[in-house]
Amino acid sequence: MAKAKLKATAKRQLDLRVVFSEDMTGDDLVRAVERRGGEVLTVAEMVGVALVRIDDERVLDDIGDILHMSRPRPAPR
């Protein structure tokens, strides 16, 4: 019984630093992440970085597909 309880409570949350492109706004990122069951903790739109928490690793692939379609932000000088 202890093993079953451990497995049920072992759900992992992942906190990720996400770099998003200049053609995506912070609001776009928030909507995309929340639609897939994730949570955006902070967004720094000026530099294109967000901290995202997800409960399911499959969400990571969906978010990666969204970010892959957008152009990378130029490096700050």
mmCIF file of the N, C-alpha and C atoms, coordinates in Angstrom:
data_MODEL
# 
_entry.id   MODEL 
# 
loop_
_atom_site.group_PDB 
_atom_site.id 
_atom_site.type_symbol 
_atom_site.label_atom_id 
_atom_site.label_alt_id 
_atom_site.label_comp_id 
_atom_site.label_asym_id 
_atom_site.label_entity_id 
_atom_site.label_seq_id 
_atom_site.pdbx_PDB_ins_code 
_atom_site.Cartn_x 
_atom_site.Cartn_y 
_atom_site.Cartn_z 
_atom_site.occupancy 
_atom_site.B_iso_or_equiv 
_atom_site.pdbx_formal_charge 
_atom_site.auth_seq_id 
_atom_site.auth_comp_id 
_atom_site.auth_asym_id 
_atom_site.auth_atom_id 
_atom_site.pdbx_PDB_model_num 
ATOM 1   N N  . MET A 1 1  ? 0.818  -1.192 0.000   1.00 0.00 ? 1  MET A N  1 
ATOM 2   C CA . MET A 1 1  ? 0.000  0.000  0.000   1.00 0.00 ? 1  MET A CA 1 
ATOM 3   C C  . MET A 1 1  ? 0.864  1.259  0.000   1.00 0.00 ? 1  MET A C  1 
ATOM 4   N N  . ALA A 1 2  ? 1.974  1.222  0.676   1.00 0.00 ? 2  ALA A N  1 
ATOM 5   C CA . ALA A 1 2  ? 2.850  2.391  0.712   1.00 0.00 ? 2  ALA A CA 1 
ATOM 6   C C  . ALA A 1 2  ? 3.403  2.705  -0.671  1.00 0.00 ? 2  ALA A C  1 
ATOM 7   N N  . LYS A 1 3  ? 3.702  1.674  -1.458  1.00 0.00 ? 3  LYS A N  1 
ATOM 8   C CA . LYS A 1 3  ? 4.218  1.909  -2.801  1.00 0.00 ? 3  LYS A CA 1 
ATOM 9   C C  . LYS A 1 3  ? 3.182  2.580  -3.684  1.00 0.00 ? 3  LYS A C  1 
ATOM 10  N N  . ALA A 1 4  ? 1.941  2.150  -3.600  1.00 0.00 ? 4  ALA A N  1 
ATOM 11  C CA . ALA A 1 4  ? 0.875  2.750  -4.403  1.00 0.00 ? 4  ALA A CA 1 
ATOM 12  C C  . ALA A 1 4  ? 0.682  4.217  -4.037  1.00 0.00 ? 4  ALA A C  1 
ATOM 13  N N  . LYS A 1 5  ? 0.756  4.506  -2.750  1.00 0.00 ? 5  LYS A N  1 
ATOM 14  C CA . LYS A 1 5  ? 0.604  5.891  -2.314  1.00 0.00 ? 5  LYS A CA 1 
ATOM 15  C C  . LYS A 1 5  ? 1.773  6.740  -2.814  1.00 0.00 ? 5  LYS A C  1 
ATOM 16  N N  . LEU A 1 6  ? 2.968  6.192  -2.779  1.00 0.00 ? 6  LEU A N  1 
ATOM 17  C CA . LEU A 1 6  ? 4.144  6.908  -3.250  1.00 0.00 ? 6  LEU A CA 1 
ATOM 18  C C  . LEU A 1 6  ? 4.028  7.216  -4.738  1.00 0.00 ? 6  LEU A C  1 
ATOM 19  N N  . LYS A 1 7  ? 3.583  6.257  -5.513  1.00 0.00 ? 7  LYS A N  1 
ATOM 20  C CA . LYS A 1 7  ? 3.428  6.481  -6.948  1.00 0.00 ? 7  LYS A CA 1 
ATOM 21  C C  . LYS A 1 7  ? 2.373  7.538  -7.235  1.00 0.00 ? 7  LYS A C  1 
ATOM 22  N N  . ALA A 1 8  ? 1.317  7.551  -6.468  1.00 0.00 ? 8  ALA A N  1 
ATOM 23  C CA . ALA A 1 8  ? 0.240  8.512  -6.694  1.00 0.00 ? 8  ALA A CA 1 
ATOM 24  C C  . ALA A 1 8  ? 0.677  9.935  -6.360  1.00 0.00 ? 8  ALA A C  1 
ATOM 25  N N  . THR A 1 9  ? 1.598  10.087 -5.418  1.00 0.00 ? 9  THR A N  1 
ATOM 26  C CA . THR A 1 9  ? 2.019  11.430 -5.024  1.00 0.00 ? 9  THR A CA 1 
ATOM 27  C C  . THR A 1 9  ? 3.336  11.850 -5.677  1.00 0.00 ? 9  THR A C  1 
ATOM 28  N N  . ALA A 1 10 ? 3.894  11.019 -6.528  1.00 0.00 ? 10 ALA A N  1 
ATOM 29  C CA . ALA A 1 10 ? 5.193  11.321 -7.116  1.00 0.00 ? 10 ALA A CA 1 
ATOM 30  C C  . ALA A 1 10 ? 5.093  12.140 -8.397  1.00 0.00 ? 10 ALA A C  1 
ATOM 31  N N  . LYS A 1 11 ? 3.971  12.779 -8.635  1.00 0.00 ? 11 LYS A N  1 
ATOM 32  C CA . LYS A 1 11 ? 3.810  13.596 -9.834  1.00 0.00 ? 11 LYS A CA 1 
ATOM 33  C C  . LYS A 1 11 ? 4.799  14.759 -9.782  1.00 0.00 ? 11 LYS A C  1 
ATOM 34  N N  . ARG A 1 12 ? 5.565  14.899 -10.839 1.00 0.00 ? 12 ARG A N  1 
ATOM 35  C CA . ARG A 1 12 ? 6.622  15.909 -10.866 1.00 0.00 ? 12 ARG A CA 1 
ATOM 36  C C  . ARG A 1 12 ? 6.141  17.197 -11.498 1.00 0.00 ? 12 ARG A C  1 
ATOM 37  N N  . GLN A 1 13 ? 6.584  18.295 -10.961 1.00 0.00 ? 13 GLN A N  1 
ATOM 38  C CA . GLN A 1 13 ? 6.389  19.585 -11.598 1.00 0.00 ? 13 GLN A CA 1 
ATOM 39  C C  . GLN A 1 13 ? 7.743  20.034 -12.114 1.00 0.00 ? 13 GLN A C  1 
ATOM 40  N N  . LEU A 1 14 ? 7.741  20.621 -13.284 1.00 0.00 ? 14 LEU A N  1 
ATOM 41  C CA . LEU A 1 14 ? 8.975  21.129 -13.865 1.00 0.00 ? 14 LEU A CA 1 
ATOM 42  C C  . LEU A 1 14 ? 8.888  22.641 -13.959 1.00 0.00 ? 14 LEU A C  1 
ATOM 43  N N  . ASP A 1 15 ? 9.902  23.335 -13.476 1.00 0.00 ? 15 ASP A N  1 
ATOM 44  C CA . ASP A 1 15 ? 10.013 24.776 -13.649 1.00 0.00 ? 15 ASP A CA 1 
ATOM 45  C C  . ASP A 1 15 ? 11.038 25.010 -14.742 1.00 0.00 ? 15 ASP A C  1 
ATOM 46  N N  . LEU A 1 16 ? 10.623 25.723 -15.776 1.00 0.00 ? 16 LEU A N  1 
ATOM 47  C CA . LEU A 1 16 ? 11.464 25.915 -16.951 1.00 0.00 ? 16 LEU A CA 1 
ATOM 48  C C  . LEU A 1 16 ? 11.685 27.388 -17.222 1.00 0.00 ? 16 LEU A C  1 
ATOM 49  N N  . ARG A 1 17 ? 12.877 27.722 -17.680 1.00 0.00 ? 17 ARG A N  1 
ATOM 50  C CA . ARG A 1 17 ? 13.139 29.068 -18.193 1.00 0.00 ? 17 ARG A CA 1 
ATOM 51  C C  . ARG A 1 17 ? 12.928 28.985 -19.694 1.00 0.00 ? 17 ARG A C  1 
ATOM 52  N N  . VAL A 1 18 ? 11.997 29.771 -20.200 1.00 0.00 ? 18 VAL A N  1 
ATOM 53  C CA . VAL A 1 18 ? 11.635 29.735 -21.612 1.00 0.00 ? 18 VAL A CA 1 
ATOM 54  C C  . VAL A 1 18 ? 12.075 31.035 -22.254 1.00 0.00 ? 18 VAL A C  1 
ATOM 55  N N  . VAL A 1 19 ? 12.799 30.942 -23.361 1.00 0.00 ? 19 VAL A N  1 
ATOM 56  C CA . VAL A 1 19 ? 13.180 32.112 -24.145 1.00 0.00 ? 19 VAL A CA 1 
ATOM 57  C C  . VAL A 1 19 ? 12.255 32.155 -25.346 1.00 0.00 ? 19 VAL A C  1 
ATOM 58  N N  . PHE A 1 20 ? 11.531 33.267 -25.503 1.00 0.00 ? 20 PHE A N  1 
ATOM 59  C CA . PHE A 1 20 ? 10.607 33.356 -26.625 1.00 0.00 ? 20 PHE A CA 1 
ATOM 60  C C  . PHE A 1 20 ? 11.009 34.481 -27.559 1.00 0.00 ? 20 PHE A C  1 
ATOM 61  N N  . SER A 1 21 ? 10.473 34.459 -28.771 1.00 0.00 ? 21 SER A N  1 
ATOM 62  C CA . SER A 1 21 ? 10.955 35.324 -29.844 1.00 0.00 ? 21 SER A CA 1 
ATOM 63  C C  . SER A 1 21 ? 10.313 36.703 -29.823 1.00 0.00 ? 21 SER A C  1 
ATOM 64  N N  . GLU A 1 22 ? 10.869 37.586 -30.650 1.00 0.00 ? 22 GLU A N  1 
ATOM 65  C CA . GLU A 1 22 ? 10.384 38.962 -30.698 1.00 0.00 ? 22 GLU A CA 1 
ATOM 66  C C  . GLU A 1 22 ? 8.997  39.075 -31.323 1.00 0.00 ? 22 GLU A C  1 
ATOM 67  N N  . ASP A 1 23 ? 8.579  38.085 -32.117 1.00 0.00 ? 23 ASP A N  1 
ATOM 68  C CA . ASP A 1 23 ? 7.246  38.165 -32.714 1.00 0.00 ? 23 ASP A CA 1 
ATOM 69  C C  . ASP A 1 23 ? 6.171  37.540 -31.828 1.00 0.00 ? 23 ASP A C  1 
ATOM 70  N N  . MET A 1 24 ? 6.526  37.112 -30.634 1.00 0.00 ? 24 MET A N  1 
ATOM 71  C CA . MET A 1 24 ? 5.564  36.559 -29.676 1.00 0.00 ? 24 MET A CA 1 
ATOM 72  C C  . MET A 1 24 ? 5.536  37.471 -28.457 1.00 0.00 ? 24 MET A C  1 
ATOM 73  N N  . THR A 1 25 ? 4.345  37.878 -28.046 1.00 0.00 ? 25 THR A N  1 
ATOM 74  C CA . THR A 1 25 ? 4.234  38.712 -26.847 1.00 0.00 ? 25 THR A CA 1 
ATOM 75  C C  . THR A 1 25 ? 4.137  37.820 -25.611 1.00 0.00 ? 25 THR A C  1 
ATOM 76  N N  . GLY A 1 26 ? 4.304  38.433 -24.468 1.00 0.00 ? 26 GLY A N  1 
ATOM 77  C CA . GLY A 1 26 ? 4.151  37.689 -23.222 1.00 0.00 ? 26 GLY A CA 1 
ATOM 78  C C  . GLY A 1 26 ? 2.746  37.123 -23.076 1.00 0.00 ? 26 GLY A C  1 
ATOM 79  N N  . ASP A 1 27 ? 1.737  37.896 -23.530 1.00 0.00 ? 27 ASP A N  1 
ATOM 80  C CA . ASP A 1 27 ? 0.352  37.415 -23.475 1.00 0.00 ? 27 ASP A CA 1 
ATOM 81  C C  . ASP A 1 27 ? 0.157  36.189 -24.353 1.00 0.00 ? 27 ASP A C  1 
ATOM 82  N N  . ASP A 1 28 ? 0.792  36.182 -25.541 1.00 0.00 ? 28 ASP A N  1 
ATOM 83  C CA . ASP A 1 28 ? 0.709  35.006 -26.422 1.00 0.00 ? 28 ASP A CA 1 
ATOM 84  C C  . ASP A 1 28 ? 1.273  33.779 -25.723 1.00 0.00 ? 28 ASP A C  1 
ATOM 85  N N  . LEU A 1 29 ? 2.407  33.954 -25.065 1.00 0.00 ? 29 LEU A N  1 
ATOM 86  C CA . LEU A 1 29 ? 3.042  32.839 -24.364 1.00 0.00 ? 29 LEU A CA 1 
ATOM 87  C C  . LEU A 1 29 ? 2.162  32.336 -23.218 1.00 0.00 ? 29 LEU A C  1 
ATOM 88  N N  . VAL A 1 30 ? 1.601  33.263 -22.445 1.00 0.00 ? 30 VAL A N  1 
ATOM 89  C CA . VAL A 1 30 ? 0.741  32.882 -21.320 1.00 0.00 ? 30 VAL A CA 1 
ATOM 90  C C  . VAL A 1 30 ? -0.458 32.081 -21.818 1.00 0.00 ? 30 VAL A C  1 
ATOM 91  N N  . ARG A 1 31 ? -1.113 32.572 -22.874 1.00 0.00 ? 31 ARG A N  1 
ATOM 92  C CA . ARG A 1 31 ? -2.274 31.849 -23.416 1.00 0.00 ? 31 ARG A CA 1 
ATOM 93  C C  . ARG A 1 31 ? -1.880 30.465 -23.902 1.00 0.00 ? 31 ARG A C  1 
ATOM 94  N N  . ALA A 1 32 ? -0.759 30.360 -24.606 1.00 0.00 ? 32 ALA A N  1 
ATOM 95  C CA . ALA A 1 32 ? -0.323 29.071 -25.149 1.00 0.00 ? 32 ALA A CA 1 
ATOM 96  C C  . ALA A 1 32 ? -0.001 28.077 -24.035 1.00 0.00 ? 32 ALA A C  1 
ATOM 97  N N  . VAL A 1 33 ? 0.684  28.542 -23.002 1.00 0.00 ? 33 VAL A N  1 
ATOM 98  C CA . VAL A 1 33 ? 1.066  27.655 -21.900 1.00 0.00 ? 33 VAL A CA 1 
ATOM 99  C C  . VAL A 1 33 ? -0.166 27.233 -21.099 1.00 0.00 ? 33 VAL A C  1 
ATOM 100 N N  . GLU A 1 34 ? -1.037 28.185 -20.790 1.00 0.00 ? 34 GLU A N  1 
ATOM 101 C CA . GLU A 1 34 ? -2.221 27.859 -19.991 1.00 0.00 ? 34 GLU A CA 1 
ATOM 102 C C  . GLU A 1 34 ? -3.188 26.953 -20.743 1.00 0.00 ? 34 GLU A C  1 
ATOM 103 N N  . ARG A 1 35 ? -3.276 27.112 -22.062 1.00 0.00 ? 35 ARG A N  1 
ATOM 104 C CA . ARG A 1 35 ? -4.134 26.222 -22.860 1.00 0.00 ? 35 ARG A CA 1 
ATOM 105 C C  . ARG A 1 35 ? -3.678 24.778 -22.756 1.00 0.00 ? 35 ARG A C  1 
ATOM 106 N N  . ARG A 1 36 ? -2.401 24.578 -22.525 1.00 0.00 ? 36 ARG A N  1 
ATOM 107 C CA . ARG A 1 36 ? -1.842 23.232 -22.449 1.00 0.00 ? 36 ARG A CA 1 
ATOM 108 C C  . ARG A 1 36 ? -1.678 22.743 -21.013 1.00 0.00 ? 36 ARG A C  1 
ATOM 109 N N  . GLY A 1 37 ? -2.245 23.473 -20.062 1.00 0.00 ? 37 GLY A N  1 
ATOM 110 C CA . GLY A 1 37 ? -2.241 23.009 -18.678 1.00 0.00 ? 37 GLY A CA 1 
ATOM 111 C C  . GLY A 1 37 ? -1.049 23.449 -17.861 1.00 0.00 ? 37 GLY A C  1 
ATOM 112 N N  . GLY A 1 38 ? -0.232 24.357 -18.374 1.00 0.00 ? 38 GLY A N  1 
ATOM 113 C CA . GLY A 1 38 ? 0.910  24.863 -17.622 1.00 0.00 ? 38 GLY A CA 1 
ATOM 114 C C  . GLY A 1 38 ? 0.567  26.162 -16.915 1.00 0.00 ? 38 GLY A C  1 
ATOM 115 N N  . GLU A 1 39 ? 1.534  26.701 -16.208 1.00 0.00 ? 39 GLU A N  1 
ATOM 116 C CA . GLU A 1 39 ? 1.355  27.943 -15.464 1.00 0.00 ? 39 GLU A CA 1 
ATOM 117 C C  . GLU A 1 39 ? 2.583  28.816 -15.699 1.00 0.00 ? 39 GLU A C  1 
ATOM 118 N N  . VAL A 1 40 ? 2.354  30.086 -16.044 1.00 0.00 ? 40 VAL A N  1 
ATOM 119 C CA . VAL A 1 40 ? 3.458  31.025 -16.221 1.00 0.00 ? 40 VAL A CA 1 
ATOM 120 C C  . VAL A 1 40 ? 3.657  31.755 -14.900 1.00 0.00 ? 40 VAL A C  1 
ATOM 121 N N  . LEU A 1 41 ? 4.863  31.647 -14.342 1.00 0.00 ? 41 LEU A N  1 
ATOM 122 C CA . LEU A 1 41 ? 5.152  32.266 -13.048 1.00 0.00 ? 41 LEU A CA 1 
ATOM 123 C C  . LEU A 1 41 ? 5.568  33.720 -13.213 1.00 0.00 ? 41 LEU A C  1 
ATOM 124 N N  . THR A 1 42 ? 6.475  33.997 -14.142 1.00 0.00 ? 42 THR A N  1 
ATOM 125 C CA . THR A 1 42 ? 6.905  35.367 -14.425 1.00 0.00 ? 42 THR A CA 1 
ATOM 126 C C  . THR A 1 42 ? 7.210  35.503 -15.904 1.00 0.00 ? 42 THR A C  1 
ATOM 127 N N  . VAL A 1 43 ? 7.069  36.735 -16.405 1.00 0.00 ? 43 VAL A N  1 
ATOM 128 C CA . VAL A 1 43 ? 7.411  37.040 -17.795 1.00 0.00 ? 43 VAL A CA 1 
ATOM 129 C C  . VAL A 1 43 ? 8.221  38.324 -17.805 1.00 0.00 ? 43 VAL A C  1 
ATOM 130 N N  . ALA A 1 44 ? 9.373  38.291 -18.461 1.00 0.00 ? 44 ALA A N  1 
ATOM 131 C CA . ALA A 1 44 ? 10.170 39.494 -18.708 1.00 0.00 ? 44 ALA A CA 1 
ATOM 132 C C  . ALA A 1 44 ? 10.128 39.726 -20.215 1.00 0.00 ? 44 ALA A C  1 
ATOM 133 N N  . GLU A 1 45 ? 9.084  40.432 -20.661 1.00 0.00 ? 45 GLU A N  1 
ATOM 134 C CA . GLU A 1 45 ? 8.823  40.566 -22.093 1.00 0.00 ? 45 GLU A CA 1 
ATOM 135 C C  . GLU A 1 45 ? 9.914  41.349 -22.821 1.00 0.00 ? 45 GLU A C  1 
ATOM 136 N N  . MET A 1 46 ? 10.538 42.305 -22.162 1.00 0.00 ? 46 MET A N  1 
ATOM 137 C CA . MET A 1 46 ? 11.574 43.114 -22.816 1.00 0.00 ? 46 MET A CA 1 
ATOM 138 C C  . MET A 1 46 ? 12.765 42.267 -23.260 1.00 0.00 ? 46 MET A C  1 
ATOM 139 N N  . VAL A 1 47 ? 13.085 41.231 -22.529 1.00 0.00 ? 47 VAL A N  1 
ATOM 140 C CA . VAL A 1 47 ? 14.208 40.366 -22.901 1.00 0.00 ? 47 VAL A CA 1 
ATOM 141 C C  . VAL A 1 47 ? 13.752 39.022 -23.448 1.00 0.00 ? 47 VAL A C  1 
ATOM 142 N N  . GLY A 1 48 ? 12.436 38.774 -23.432 1.00 0.00 ? 48 GLY A N  1 
ATOM 143 C CA . GLY A 1 48 ? 11.897 37.552 -24.014 1.00 0.00 ? 48 GLY A CA 1 
ATOM 144 C C  . GLY A 1 48 ? 12.155 36.297 -23.213 1.00 0.00 ? 48 GLY A C  1 
ATOM 145 N N  . VAL A 1 49 ? 12.031 36.400 -21.894 1.00 0.00 ? 49 VAL A N  1 
ATOM 146 C CA . VAL A 1 49 ? 12.263 35.241 -21.032 1.00 0.00 ? 49 VAL A CA 1 
ATOM 147 C C  . VAL A 1 49 ? 11.071 35.086 -20.086 1.00 0.00 ? 49 VAL A C  1 
ATOM 148 N N  . ALA A 1 50 ? 10.673 33.845 -19.845 1.00 0.00 ? 50 ALA A N  1 
ATOM 149 C CA . ALA A 1 50 ? 9.584  33.563 -18.911 1.00 0.00 ? 50 ALA A CA 1 
ATOM 150 C C  . ALA A 1 50 ? 9.956  32.358 -18.061 1.00 0.00 ? 50 ALA A C  1 
ATOM 151 N N  . LEU A 1 51 ? 9.399  32.304 -16.866 1.00 0.00 ? 51 LEU A N  1 
ATOM 152 C CA . LEU A 1 51 ? 9.528  31.132 -16.006 1.00 0.00 ? 51 LEU A CA 1 
ATOM 153 C C  . LEU A 1 51 ? 8.183  30.423 -16.031 1.00 0.00 ? 51 LEU A C  1 
ATOM 154 N N  . VAL A 1 52 ? 8.204  29.158 -16.445 1.00 0.00 ? 52 VAL A N  1 
ATOM 155 C CA . VAL A 1 52 ? 6.986  28.382 -16.675 1.00 0.00 ? 52 VAL A CA 1 
ATOM 156 C C  . VAL A 1 52 ? 7.014  27.138 -15.798 1.00 0.00 ? 52 VAL A C  1 
ATOM 157 N N  . ARG A 1 53 ? 5.869  26.781 -15.226 1.00 0.00 ? 53 ARG A N  1 
ATOM 158 C CA . ARG A 1 53 ? 5.741  25.540 -14.448 1.00 0.00 ? 53 ARG A CA 1 
ATOM 159 C C  . ARG A 1 53 ? 4.753  24.629 -15.169 1.00 0.00 ? 53 ARG A C  1 
ATOM 160 N N  . ILE A 1 54 ? 5.177  23.388 -15.385 1.00 0.00 ? 54 ILE A N  1 
ATOM 161 C CA . ILE A 1 54 ? 4.297  22.408 -16.016 1.00 0.00 ? 54 ILE A CA 1 
ATOM 162 C C  . ILE A 1 54 ? 4.209  21.171 -15.133 1.00 0.00 ? 54 ILE A C  1 
ATOM 163 N N  . ASP A 1 55 ? 3.084  20.479 -15.225 1.00 0.00 ? 55 ASP A N  1 
ATOM 164 C CA . ASP A 1 55 ? 2.859  19.265 -14.439 1.00 0.00 ? 55 ASP A CA 1 
ATOM 165 C C  . ASP A 1 55 ? 3.103  18.007 -15.253 1.00 0.00 ? 55 ASP A C  1 
ATOM 166 N N  . ASP A 1 56 ? 3.081  18.116 -16.552 1.00 0.00 ? 56 ASP A N  1 
ATOM 167 C CA . ASP A 1 56 ? 3.163  16.952 -17.420 1.00 0.00 ? 56 ASP A CA 1 
ATOM 168 C C  . ASP A 1 56 ? 4.251  17.193 -18.462 1.00 0.00 ? 56 ASP A C  1 
ATOM 169 N N  . GLU A 1 57 ? 5.178  16.269 -18.592 1.00 0.00 ? 57 GLU A N  1 
ATOM 170 C CA . GLU A 1 57 ? 6.282  16.452 -19.531 1.00 0.00 ? 57 GLU A CA 1 
ATOM 171 C C  . GLU A 1 57 ? 5.811  16.516 -20.982 1.00 0.00 ? 57 GLU A C  1 
ATOM 172 N N  . ARG A 1 58 ? 4.626  15.982 -21.282 1.00 0.00 ? 58 ARG A N  1 
ATOM 173 C CA . ARG A 1 58 ? 4.108  16.067 -22.648 1.00 0.00 ? 58 ARG A CA 1 
ATOM 174 C C  . ARG A 1 58 ? 3.812  17.508 -23.034 1.00 0.00 ? 58 ARG A C  1 
ATOM 175 N N  . VAL A 1 59 ? 3.494  18.350 -22.054 1.00 0.00 ? 59 VAL A N  1 
ATOM 176 C CA . VAL A 1 59 ? 3.252  19.762 -22.318 1.00 0.00 ? 59 VAL A CA 1 
ATOM 177 C C  . VAL A 1 59 ? 4.518  20.413 -22.858 1.00 0.00 ? 59 VAL A C  1 
ATOM 178 N N  . LEU A 1 60 ? 5.657  19.930 -22.424 1.00 0.00 ? 60 LEU A N  1 
ATOM 179 C CA . LEU A 1 60 ? 6.939  20.472 -22.870 1.00 0.00 ? 60 LEU A CA 1 
ATOM 180 C C  . LEU A 1 60 ? 7.075  20.388 -24.384 1.00 0.00 ? 60 LEU A C  1 
ATOM 181 N N  . ASP A 1 61 ? 6.668  19.287 -24.988 1.00 0.00 ? 61 ASP A N  1 
ATOM 182 C CA . ASP A 1 61 ? 6.733  19.144 -26.440 1.00 0.00 ? 61 ASP A CA 1 
ATOM 183 C C  . ASP A 1 61 ? 5.827  20.147 -27.132 1.00 0.00 ? 61 ASP A C  1 
ATOM 184 N N  . ASP A 1 62 ? 4.611  20.349 -26.610 1.00 0.00 ? 62 ASP A N  1 
ATOM 185 C CA . ASP A 1 62 ? 3.681  21.311 -27.201 1.00 0.00 ? 62 ASP A CA 1 
ATOM 186 C C  . ASP A 1 62 ? 4.251  22.721 -27.144 1.00 0.00 ? 62 ASP A C  1 
ATOM 187 N N  . ILE A 1 63 ? 4.801  23.099 -26.003 1.00 0.00 ? 63 ILE A N  1 
ATOM 188 C CA . ILE A 1 63 ? 5.372  24.438 -25.852 1.00 0.00 ? 63 ILE A CA 1 
ATOM 189 C C  . ILE A 1 63 ? 6.581  24.584 -26.767 1.00 0.00 ? 63 ILE A C  1 
ATOM 190 N N  . GLY A 1 64 ? 7.395  23.547 -26.867 1.00 0.00 ? 64 GLY A N  1 
ATOM 191 C CA . GLY A 1 64 ? 8.550  23.582 -27.759 1.00 0.00 ? 64 GLY A CA 1 
ATOM 192 C C  . GLY A 1 64 ? 8.146  23.765 -29.205 1.00 0.00 ? 64 GLY A C  1 
ATOM 193 N N  . ASP A 1 65 ? 7.054  23.130 -29.630 1.00 0.00 ? 65 ASP A N  1 
ATOM 194 C CA . ASP A 1 65 ? 6.564  23.295 -30.996 1.00 0.00 ? 65 ASP A CA 1 
ATOM 195 C C  . ASP A 1 65 ? 6.150  24.735 -31.260 1.00 0.00 ? 65 ASP A C  1 
ATOM 196 N N  . ILE A 1 66 ? 5.495  25.363 -30.297 1.00 0.00 ? 66 ILE A N  1 
ATOM 197 C CA . ILE A 1 66 ? 5.074  26.759 -30.454 1.00 0.00 ? 66 ILE A CA 1 
ATOM 198 C C  . ILE A 1 66 ? 6.289  27.666 -30.572 1.00 0.00 ? 66 ILE A C  1 
ATOM 199 N N  . LEU A 1 67 ? 7.259  27.485 -29.690 1.00 0.00 ? 67 LEU A N  1 
ATOM 200 C CA . LEU A 1 67 ? 8.433  28.353 -29.685 1.00 0.00 ? 67 LEU A CA 1 
ATOM 201 C C  . LEU A 1 67 ? 9.319  28.102 -30.893 1.00 0.00 ? 67 LEU A C  1 
ATOM 202 N N  . HIS A 1 68 ? 9.348  26.886 -31.388 1.00 0.00 ? 68 HIS A N  1 
ATOM 203 C CA . HIS A 1 68 ? 10.184 26.553 -32.542 1.00 0.00 ? 68 HIS A CA 1 
ATOM 204 C C  . HIS A 1 68 ? 9.705  27.279 -33.799 1.00 0.00 ? 68 HIS A C  1 
ATOM 205 N N  . MET A 1 69 ? 8.413  27.563 -33.895 1.00 0.00 ? 69 MET A N  1 
ATOM 206 C CA . MET A 1 69 ? 7.861  28.208 -35.079 1.00 0.00 ? 69 MET A CA 1 
ATOM 207 C C  . MET A 1 69 ? 8.160  29.700 -35.118 1.00 0.00 ? 69 MET A C  1 
ATOM 208 N N  . SER A 1 70 ? 8.599  30.292 -34.036 1.00 0.00 ? 70 SER A N  1 
ATOM 209 C CA . SER A 1 70 ? 8.839  31.723 -34.005 1.00 0.00 ? 70 SER A CA 1 
ATOM 210 C C  . SER A 1 70 ? 10.334 32.028 -34.141 1.00 0.00 ? 70 SER A C  1 
ATOM 211 N N  . ARG A 1 71 ? 10.628 33.234 -34.636 1.00 0.00 ? 71 ARG A N  1 
ATOM 212 C CA . ARG A 1 71 ? 12.029 33.635 -34.850 1.00 0.00 ? 71 ARG A CA 1 
ATOM 213 C C  . ARG A 1 71 ? 12.714 33.913 -33.518 1.00 0.00 ? 71 ARG A C  1 
ATOM 214 N N  . PRO A 1 72 ? 13.993 33.547 -33.387 1.00 0.00 ? 72 PRO A N  1 
ATOM 215 C CA . PRO A 1 72 ? 14.703 33.852 -32.140 1.00 0.00 ? 72 PRO A CA 1 
ATOM 216 C C  . PRO A 1 72 ? 14.916 35.355 -31.964 1.00 0.00 ? 72 PRO A C  1 
ATOM 217 N N  . ARG A 1 73 ? 14.935 35.778 -30.755 1.00 0.00 ? 73 ARG A N  1 
ATOM 218 C CA . ARG A 1 73 ? 15.168 37.182 -30.414 1.00 0.00 ? 73 ARG A CA 1 
ATOM 219 C C  . ARG A 1 73 ? 16.660 37.489 -30.583 1.00 0.00 ? 73 ARG A C  1 
ATOM 220 N N  . PRO A 1 74 ? 17.010 38.659 -31.121 1.00 0.00 ? 74 PRO A N  1 
ATOM 221 C CA . PRO A 1 74 ? 18.436 38.993 -31.229 1.00 0.00 ? 74 PRO A CA 1 
ATOM 222 C C  . PRO A 1 74 ? 19.083 39.120 -29.850 1.00 0.00 ? 74 PRO A C  1 
ATOM 223 N N  . ALA A 1 75 ? 20.339 38.766 -29.773 1.00 0.00 ? 75 ALA A N  1 
ATOM 224 C CA . ALA A 1 75 ? 21.068 38.826 -28.504 1.00 0.00 ? 75 ALA A CA 1 
ATOM 225 C C  . ALA A 1 75 ? 21.240 40.275 -28.063 1.00 0.00 ? 75 ALA A C  1 
ATOM 226 N N  . PRO A 1 76 ? 21.086 40.553 -26.765 1.00 0.00 ? 76 PRO A N  1 
ATOM 227 C CA . PRO A 1 76 ? 21.299 41.924 -26.280 1.00 0.00 ? 76 PRO A CA 1 
ATOM 228 C C  . PRO A 1 76 ? 22.762 42.314 -26.418 1.00 0.00 ? 76 PRO A C  1 
ATOM 229 N N  . ARG A 1 77 ? 22.988 43.582 -26.619 1.00 0.00 ? 77 ARG A N  1 
ATOM 230 C CA . ARG A 1 77 ? 24.367 44.087 -26.778 1.00 0.00 ? 77 ARG A CA 1 
ATOM 231 C C  . ARG A 1 77 ? 24.851 44.704 -25.512 1.00 0.00 ? 77 ARG A C  1 
# 
